[in-house]
Amino acid sequence: MDTARAPGSGTGETSGVPAPPDPAPPAPPTPPAPPAPASLGRKVRSAARWSLINTVVLRLGNFATGIVLARFALGPAEWGVYGIAQTVLLVLLSANELGVGLAIVRWEGDARRFAPTVLTLSTLSSGLLYVALFAAAPAVAGLLGSPDAAGVLRVMCLCVVIDGVAQVPGGFLTREFAQGRRMIIDGLNFVLSTAVTLLLAFEGWGAMSFAWGAVAGNVVTLIGCALAAPGTLKFGWNPVQARALLRFGLPLAGASMLALAVVNVDTMVVGATLGNVSLGFYVLAFNMSGWPVRIISEAARRVSFAGFSRLAASPQALAQGFSRALGVLITGTVPLCVLLAGLAEPVVRLVYGSQWTPAAAALPWLMALGLIRIGGELSYDCLVAIGQRRSLFLVQGLWLAALVPALLVAARLNGIVGVSQGHVLVAGGLVVPVFLIALRRGGIGLRLIARACAWPFLGGAVMTAIVLGLRQPFGDGRFALLAIGVIALAGYIVCVLPSRDFLRGVGQQGMG
């Protein structure tokens, strides 16, 4: 139902005459001096709580909306068209502002000095990108095996322009850890986008209902961010600032585009090789696998980049903050992944109906991928914060280069299940070791990462044994699924109890 992007994204608008740009260039992207740990810890903990509440509420709402649409309004083919449009939109959003928006969050000093130049660059690049997409939409849709998606692409990707205008106010909200205000804004976005999508879907608009719903929601977010960060939308231009911003942002935009391409290339492969119906099943399974990623990881990413940036000057504090943040994310995610993987078919049938059961075959593998994505996204934010842009390029480039041929072969051999298996093979066998090497070069050793993951992984193994052992005697009824889940969660909790002292330390170094 929605789109996601890097931390600091948002939409917003305000009015006013642009002030003359500061002739001095902004401070270089070096880590600011960390504030007092207690003060930063309080800010991050508060922001993290608001972000988690926000994400959980919105994801539950999106989950319920998806059930209604899948059961009563849209079939696999319509979901396939939507999947193509959403994929293209996400890739464009990864670099529509050339990476300069993150300077609002990352750079030290008064961000309002260079904000007008950021806004001009972001808006201009987003507008040009949309013009190119509008012209190329039929060709792109045909290349991805979904010619009917051209119109949906042209409408949905209006969000690229809205998001480009949004970068400055959204960045200020992230910089200030203002997740309480973001929760209100995102809630308004959800209400309007969902209302528009449901109304149009039941009127027979098909996949186009998603597109207009997304545009309506982004417009609301645009206005909300403008009100929450007043005075931040002032256009201006300073060539010295622009050059410094582009030097900072372009490598990040390239790495971000590679990261989004890695996550979404599977949709392109499935659409081009297997058709819209198979793509619809795959999109549903992939969205289900994203529940833990979006609920837990997205909440963390709203504060992780800003938090890691504050700790970048202290390698020891950064290493401790990263390991504990990883421990919290993995501990919270593993049980969700195990339950959805082990109970895939009955859960899909119960939630979406029997017509969607083919999606269940791919779900266990995609849940494993979702767990890897959570660690990868947190690592990405950490590497960006400490300036390891070269490492990001290498990791993401290697991942994409290995993934494309693997998925093409896997799709032809075993359909959507093969695509899911290919994803896990490349991510687990190749990318995870490379990420570990990059983190070690940044001062985060393997011992800390192992400490963060050991007890949750043990608990996950115990949960898996419980779920598989109880499936046959308990059956697939609703109460049986509930009983299996409760028993498995109890086993997991017993296994992770020894890590509670380690997890309580989250926030003491600023990442709680």
C-alpha positions, 0 to 999 in steps of 0.5 A: 500500500505504501512506499518506503525510502531512506531516512530523512525523506518526507514531503512538505511545503511552505511559503515565503520569499527566499533569503539570499544564500550564504556565500560561505560553503557548508561545513564538510561532511565530517562527524559533528562533536557528539553531544552529552550521551545522556542528552542524545540518549534521551532524544533517540529513545523518545524518537525511537518510541514514537517511530515504533508506535507510528510504524506499528499503527500504520503497518497494521492499517496497511495490513488490514487495507491489503486484506480488504483489497485482496479479498474483495476488490483486486486479483493477482493480475492487478497486484502484479501491475501495482508491483511493477509501478511500485518498484519503479517508484521506489528505485526513482525515490532512492536517488531523485534528490541526488542524495543532497537531502541527507546533508540536512541530517548529517552536516554540522552547524546551522542547516538553514544556511544551505537548505535553500540550495538543497531544496533547489537541487532536489526539486530540479532533479526530481522534476527532470526525473519525472519528465524522463519517466513520463516519456519512457513509461510505455517502454519501461512497462513493456520491458518489465512485461506489464504494458498495462502499467504505463498509465499507472507509472505516470500517475504514481511517479508524481510522488517523485516530484512531491518527495523532491520538494519534501526533502528539506522539511523532512530532513529537519524533522529527522535531524531534530528527532521529531518523530511525534510530529511525523506520526501525526503527519503519517497518520493523515497520509494513511487516512487519505491515501487509504480512503482514495485507494479503497474508493477507486478500487471498489469503483473498478479502477484496478491498479490505478487506485493505488496510484491516485491513493499514493499521490493523495497521501503524499500531498497531505504529507507535503502540507503536514511537513510544511506546517511541522517545519515552518520556514524550511521551504525557501528556494535559493542557489549558491554554486559553492554550496551546490558543488559541496552538496553534490560531492557529498550526495551523489555517491550516497544517491548512487549507493541508495539506488543500488540498494533499492535495485537489489531489493526490487530487481526480483519484481522486474525479473518475475514480471518479465519472465513469469507474467502479471499473475505470478508477479501478483502472487510474488508481490503478496508474499514479498509484502508479507515478508516485509511486515517484520522489516517495515514494522521494526527496521523502518522504525529504527531507521527513522532515528538510526542514521541521525544517531550513528552520525552523532556517535561517528566521532567516537569509534567505541561508542559507535561500535557499542551503539551499533551492536546493541541496536542490531541486537534489539532489531534481531531479537524483535524480528526473529520470532515474527520471521519464524512464525510466518515462515513455518506457518506460511500456507495456513496464514496466507489462506486464513488472511487472504483467502484460498485464491492466494495460496500459491504465494505461500510457497515463496514466503519461507525463503522471503522471510529469511531474506527479510531477516538479512535485510534488517541487518543490512539496512542498519549496516547501511545506515552505519556505513553512511554515517561514518563516511564509508561510501566506497564500501557501500558502492562495492557491497551494493554493486557486487550484490546486484551483479550477482543477483540479476543472473541468479534470479533469471536462472532461478525464475526459469527453473522454479518460478517464484520459489526459485526467485526467493531461493536465489535471493537468499543464496546470494544475500546469505552466501555473498553479501553478508560476509562482505558487509561484515568486512566493511563494518570491521573496517569501520571499527565494528568487529565480528565479536560484537555482531555475534554477541548481538545475534547469538541468543536470538538465533538460538531462540529462532532455532528452538521456535522452528523446531516447536512449530514444525513439531506441532503443525501435524498434531495441532492442525491448521485451524485458527485456534491451533495456529494461535496455540502453536504461536504462543508455545513457540514464543514462550520457547523463544523468550526463554532462550533470549532471556540471557541477553536481557542485560545486553539489550538494556544497555541500548541507549546508554551510548546514544542508540537506545 
